Amino acid sequence: MTKIRFGVFGLGRGDDFVGNMKKNGAELIAICDKNEKLLTKKQEQYPGVTAYTDFDKFINHEGLDAVVIANYFHEHAPYAIKALEKNIHVLSECTPAGTMGEAVALVRAAEKSEAIYMLAENYPYMKFNQEMRRVYQSGVLGKVLYAEGEYNHPIWGDGFTAELCPDSKHWRYHMPRVYYITHALAPLCYITGVMPKRISAFPISYPHTKENFMGDLYWRLPDRSAMVSCFNEDGSVFRVFGWSQFGGHDNTYRICGSIGQIENVRGDTERVTLRFNDSFIPEGLKESNSYYPEWNIEDKDLAEKAGHGGGDFFTSKVFCDSIREGKQPMFDVYFGTTLSAIAILAHKSALEYGVPYDVPDFHLEEDRVKWENDFSSPMWGSDGTPPTIPSTELAEYIPTEESMAEFDRATEAYWAKKNAENNG
Ligand SMILES: NC(=O)c1ccc[n+]([C@@H]2O[C@H](COP(=O)([O-])OP(=O)(O)OC[C@H]3O[C@@H](n4cnc5c(N)ncnc54)[C@H](O)[C@@H]3O)[C@@H](O)[C@H]2O)c1
């Protein structure tokens, strides 16, 4: 097995890749994070690995074959492009691009590069989603007509907020929930092999305020989710959400075919239910079949121990296999940037209460030129660039200097109290 020498950029989520890449025969040789305290901690944990605070020095580390890009959510593309220009393979956390213009630039860079590019979208590889793909691809459901995907991950409470959102310019403070669409949508594309071609979205807003929120720290954003309708290339329809903040936590998916349907069950997500109508039940199956699927793979034990229901093992595996085989993966640059584009266009649509947008085909230059100069973003750049479009359709809740300062004061107070408790 060829040793793949890799580096990790962004050591929050990025650190989760270290073990999974190693399980797939890769060797960690360099790490990079501007947070020096975190960097030093990780350097001690990984002796012999070179640590950098500066990406440009990191990417020039001798012998680097591949990088995991896991810096701020909306700032992956410029760094991925720099790696691709050096023919270094890229495994990019979601989302691949924070703006339409960057999505176009990323596709162009990947086409010029000899390197592999993969979106590290892990939810499709969860056990139940792999089972739903196996069943759908067997043909037993007929043709997909309609499907649903939900990533409902409410995060409330001072501890969560302070850990995940260190200051009021951080991406999590400003990100429209629909920008985080990949966990809801990618599994549907993976299971069915179908991609959206036109979308429209409605916002779901309910402001976090001191009155309705359980804690002192609250996101100014009222944005809880957006419901996105996708009209697909094969005439089917998907209904998906972004990173939703309502009700109970669940990642659920439902595929309705012309003959039968399969879904994982809300509140018991590891279980899948496969159903048919009594007028036609395929041989060997019942009208309703409910079960907990098992892995049907050689690396079962490695997958079982990996994060996100085994999904984290598979993103690293598919990436390493793609490098060794010299073949772009299914979640290639076109797939990744299309998902980013759907998220960005869904937000534009939600701001306009449902105006539809065509999803660009990034293989086509005519579609790229339409978007190549659109760098509008609802998030702050880490160079201090302010947002250029609203993060919410409710103008009165767009974060202001005053509300951001209030959040920063509350965060500082939270950490002061926490540190005092720990030291006392
Ligand atoms: N697929 C999943 O299940 C999953 C889970 C968690 C996070 N993520 C994704 O992973 C990415 C990172 O998430 P996170 O929670 O670690 O985010 P984060 O914002 O908490 O941390 C990002 C890290 O990158 C570092 N960083 C940012 N810009 C840098 C720069 N220019 N130079 C050096 N270091 C820099 C920061 O110091 C920080 O340590 C995001 O895109 C997020 O969406 C995916």
The ligand as a Tripos MOL2 file, in Angstrom:
@<TRIPOS>MOLECULE
LIG
   44    48     1     0     0
SMALL
NO_CHARGES

@<TRIPOS>ATOM
      1 N1        -18.5910   16.6580    8.5370 N.am      1 LIG1
      2 C1        -18.8120   16.8340    9.8190 C.2       1 LIG1
      3 O1        -19.4280   15.9940   10.4520 O.2       1 LIG1
      4 C2        -18.2600   18.0540   10.4990 C.ar      1 LIG1
      5 C3        -18.2530   18.1760   11.8760 C.ar      1 LIG1
      6 C4        -17.7040   19.3270   12.4500 C.ar      1 LIG1
      7 C5        -17.1940   20.3340   11.6240 C.ar      1 LIG1
      8 N2        -17.2200   20.1740   10.2690 N.ar      1 LIG1
      9 C6        -16.6500   21.1980    9.3800 C.3       1 LIG1
     10 O2        -15.2470   21.2800    9.6150 O.3       1 LIG1
     11 C7        -14.7920   22.6400    9.4480 C.3       1 LIG1
     12 C8        -14.1120   23.1040   10.7060 C.3       1 LIG1
     13 O3        -15.0190   23.0080   11.7820 O.3       1 LIG1
     14 P1        -14.6070   23.4290   13.2660 P.3       1 LIG1
     15 O4        -15.7580   23.1170   14.1250 O.co2     1 LIG1
     16 O5        -13.2780   22.8670   13.5940 O.co2     1 LIG1
     17 O6        -14.4940   25.0220   13.0390 O.3       1 LIG1
     18 P2        -13.8450   26.1170   13.9640 P.3       1 LIG1
     19 O7        -14.1830   27.4220   13.3620 O.co2     1 LIG1
     20 O8        -14.2560   25.8510   15.3740 O.co2     1 LIG1
     21 O9        -12.2820   25.8400   13.8730 O.3       1 LIG1
     22 C9        -11.5230   26.1150   12.7160 C.3       1 LIG1
     23 C10       -10.0440   26.0000   13.0640 C.3       1 LIG1
     24 O10        -9.3020   26.4520   11.9210 O.3       1 LIG1
     25 C11        -8.2770   27.3540   12.3510 C.3       1 LIG1
     26 N3         -8.0650   28.3310   11.2750 N.ar      1 LIG1
     27 C12        -9.0000   29.0520   10.6190 C.ar      1 LIG1
     28 N4         -8.4380   29.8360    9.6770 N.ar      1 LIG1
     29 C13        -7.0990   29.6050    9.7430 C.ar      1 LIG1
     30 C14        -5.9860   30.1270    9.0180 C.ar      1 LIG1
     31 N5         -6.1290   31.0140    8.0250 N.pl3     1 LIG1
     32 N6         -4.7530   29.6730    9.3600 N.ar      1 LIG1
     33 C15        -4.5870   28.7800   10.3570 C.ar      1 LIG1
     34 N7         -5.6210   28.2460   11.0720 N.ar      1 LIG1
     35 C16        -6.8640   28.6440   10.7570 C.ar      1 LIG1
     36 C17        -8.8530   28.0280   13.6090 C.3       1 LIG1
     37 O11        -7.8440   28.5500   14.4510 O.3       1 LIG1
     38 C18        -9.6170   26.8580   14.2590 C.3       1 LIG1
     39 O12        -8.8010   26.1170   15.1230 O.3       1 LIG1
     40 C19       -16.0390   23.4460    9.0930 C.3       1 LIG1
     41 O13       -16.1280   23.5770    7.7240 O.3       1 LIG1
     42 C20       -17.1880   22.5890    9.6120 C.3       1 LIG1
     43 O14       -18.3410   22.7970    8.8590 O.3       1 LIG1
     44 C21       -17.7450   19.0590    9.7020 C.ar      1 LIG1
@<TRIPOS>BOND
     1     1     2 1
     2     2     3 2
     3     2     4 1
     4     4     5 ar
     5     4    44 ar
     6     5     6 ar
     7     6     7 ar
     8     7     8 ar
     9     8     9 1
    10     8    44 ar
    11     9    10 1
    12     9    42 1
    13    10    11 1
    14    11    12 1
    15    11    40 1
    16    12    13 1
    17    13    14 1
    18    14    15 2
    19    14    16 1
    20    14    17 1
    21    17    18 1
    22    18    19 2
    23    18    20 1
    24    18    21 1
    25    21    22 1
    26    22    23 1
    27    23    24 1
    28    23    38 1
    29    24    25 1
    30    25    26 1
    31    25    36 1
    32    26    27 ar
    33    26    35 ar
    34    27    28 ar
    35    28    29 ar
    36    29    30 ar
    37    29    35 ar
    38    30    31 1
    39    30    32 ar
    40    32    33 ar
    41    33    34 ar
    42    34    35 ar
    43    36    37 1
    44    36    38 1
    45    38    39 1
    46    40    41 1
    47    40    42 1
    48    42    43 1
@<TRIPOS>SUBSTRUCTURE
     1 LIG1         1 GROUP 0 **** ****
